[in-house]
Amino acid sequence: MAKPLPNPSIERIHPGKLGQTSRVKRWTSPMKQCRIWTLSLAVALAPIGTALAHAETAAPNVEQKIQRMEKDQEALLRKLQRDIQSMEDSPRKEELKARLNEIERRIRAPQDLYVSPNSKFTPLMAAYYERMKRRLEDCGTRHFPMRNAQKLHGRATAAITLDRRGRLVKTDIVDSSGERLIDRHIPKLVAASAPFGDLPAEIVVDRSRPYRNLIVVTQFAFTRDEKPLPDDLPEAERCRWP
């Protein structure tokens, strides 16, 4: 067991600078505490057919790659429109036009938004995420994963899908802790903490395209580190543990 530090540094994530951390020194209680940390990733628009297979600490060029994919989609769509328009009138031409219209409808439809550290959140989204993070941390600290009355420690990454009302759609473990009880415990924490309230209309600056669901890829860390004196989370904001 690690020895407690007299004045440990605690990593904090500041609103408006998600994905960045700074060292903040605060006095802690003398009693050993355990806490849960969440790490935000920034938002990128997922193209049609994209599925989240695993979580990474988001490469800086993820959003640029997605934007290039969107441009390639648009260029291909315009080329197909020109090719079909140049065809002679026939049942085959009408069939292709109908198929192309369906493809265009799917491309224009709202897509899911993913979070990664290189996007700039709007002020409303920064505040929303901070509230969500505080609620998850509070719930995870109060309701630690246990086995035989002993606290379990470990880290796992989860993809939390919220609809636009901030209601939980699902929680997927995308990077296991290696401990089945921890992996099963995290979705329960998220479910007990949800809903988180209506999402802002705009998540990131300079991107007004509508979105369907928000997918927050978050790291949960159940640690032995000392916990700062708890912030006063109102009773109404605390999770409803089953």
N, C-alpha and C positions, 0 to 999 in steps of 0.2 A: 504493500500500500504506500502510495506516495506521501511524503511528509508535507503538511500544510505550509504554505508560504506566509510570512508575516504580513505582506502587502502585495498580493498577486495582481498581475495585469490581466484584465478580462477583455476579450475581443468583443467589440460592439459593432453593429451595422447601423450607419447613420441614415435617416430618411433623406431621399434625394441623391444618395450616393451608394445605391445598392450594389452589392458585389465588391465594395471596397471596405476594408476594415482598418481600424486604428487602435492603438493600445491606450486604454483608459485605466488609470490607477484609482481603485476605490477600496476603502476598508471593508472587510467582510466580517461576518459573525464567526466566532471561534468554532462553531459546530460544523463538521463536514456536511456539505450539501451536494446534491447532484442536480445537474441542470440539462436542459435540452437546448441546443443551438440550431438555428435554421440559417441556411445560406442561400440567398437569392441568386437566380440566374436571369438574364435579360430577355426581352420579348422579341421573337422573330416570327414572321408569318409562315406557317407550315404550308407547303404546296400540296395540291390534291394527291391523295394516296400516301402521304407521309405517315408513318407510325413510329412512335418513340420506342426504340428497341433497347436502348441503354442510356444511362446518364453520364455525361462528362462534365468537366468544368468549363464548358462552352468555349471553343476556340474563338479568338477575337474576330475572325472573318466569317463566322457562321451566317450572320445576317446578310453580309455582302453576297455570299454564295446563294442564299435564298432569293435575293433580289435579282441576281443574274438568271436564276431559274425562271422567275416570273417573267422577265424580259424575253427569254427564249420561248416561253409559252405563248406570249403575245405575238412574237414574230412568226411562229409556226401557224398560229391561228389566222393571221392576216394572209399568209401565203396560201393556206388551204381555201380561204374565202375567195381569193383571186382565181385559183385553179378551178374551183367549182363554177364560178361565175362565167368563166371562159368556155365551159362545156355547152354543147347544143342541148336544147330543151328535150328532156326525156324523163321517164319514170325514175331512172337511175340517178339523174341529177337531183330530182326532188328528194329522193331517199338520202343522198349524201348531204343535202342542205339541212334536212331534219336532224341527221346525226350531228352535224357540225353545230347546229343551234343548241343541242343538248350539251355538247362539250363546252360551248361558250357559257351556257347557263351555270354549269358546275364550276368553271373557272372564276366566274364573277361572284359566286355565292360566298358568303362569309366563311372564313376558315378559322381553325383554332390558332390561338396565339401561344407561343412558347417563350419562356423567360431565359435570358442569357446576359452575362455581365456587361456587354458592350453597348446596350441600348440605354437611352436617356428617358427615364420615366417622367411623366407629367407630375406636377406637385400633388394632385389628387391621388394618383396611383402610388406615389411614394408614401403618402400618409396611410393609404389603405393597406399597403404591404406591411408597414410598421405595426399597425393594429393587429393584423393577422399573425405576424411573427410573435408579438407579445402574448397573444392568446394561446398559441401553440406551445410556447415556452412555459407559460404558467401551467397549462394542463399537463405537459410532459414532466414538469418538476413535481407537481402534486401527485401524479399517478405514474410512478416509475414502473418499468417492466420488472416482474418479480418471478423467482422460482424458489419454492420452499422457504418463503419469507426472506429471501436474499435478493438484493437489487442486482439486476443484470446491467452490464456496461458494454457499449459498442456503438458503432456508427452505421447508418444505412441511408440510402438516397431514395426518395419517393417522388413520384409525379402526381401532383394533386390537381384534378380537373374540376373546375368550377364553372357553373353556367353564369349568365350575365346578372342573375340575381344574387350571386355569391353563394348559391347552394351547391353542396357537394355532389358531383356526378360519380366520381370514383377516385380511389387512391391505389396506385400501382407501385410496388417496390421494384425499382429498376436497378438497384445495386445493393445486394443483400449484405446484412451485417455478419452473416455466417451463423447467426443464432436465430432459430425459428421463432422463438417466443418474442424476440424483439421485432422481427419482421411482421408478426401478426399483431403486435401491440400498436404499431404506428398507425395503421388505418383506423383503429379504434380511437386513438387520440384525435385524429383529424375529424372523424365523424362526430365525436363528442364536442369538438370546438366549433363546428359549422352550425348554421350558415354564418357567413362573414359580412353580409350586407351587400347591397347593389354595387356592382363593379362600376368604375368610372366609364364614361362613354369613350374616352381616349386613354389608352394605356401608356403609349410612348409619344414623345414629341415628334412632330413632322410625319406622323402616319395616321391618317384619318380613315383608312379603309376599315369597314366594319368587321367585327370578329364574331365567332360563334361561342366558343368556350375559351377560358383561360387555363393554361396548363403551367403550373408553378412547379419547377423541379427543385426540390428542397432536401438539404442534408440534415438529418436528425442525429445528434451526438449525445448519447447518454454517458456522462463522464463522472469521474470522482473529484473533479476540480471543485474548489470552494466557490460558492455562489454568493454574489453581492447581496446586500440587504434587499429584499424583494421590493419591486415597485408596487404601488398600491393599485392593483387591478380591481375595478369595481366588481361586486358580486354578480351583477347582471352580465358581465363580460366573461365570466369564468365558464369553463366547459361543463357540460352536463354528463358526468361520468355515470355509466350504467351500473 
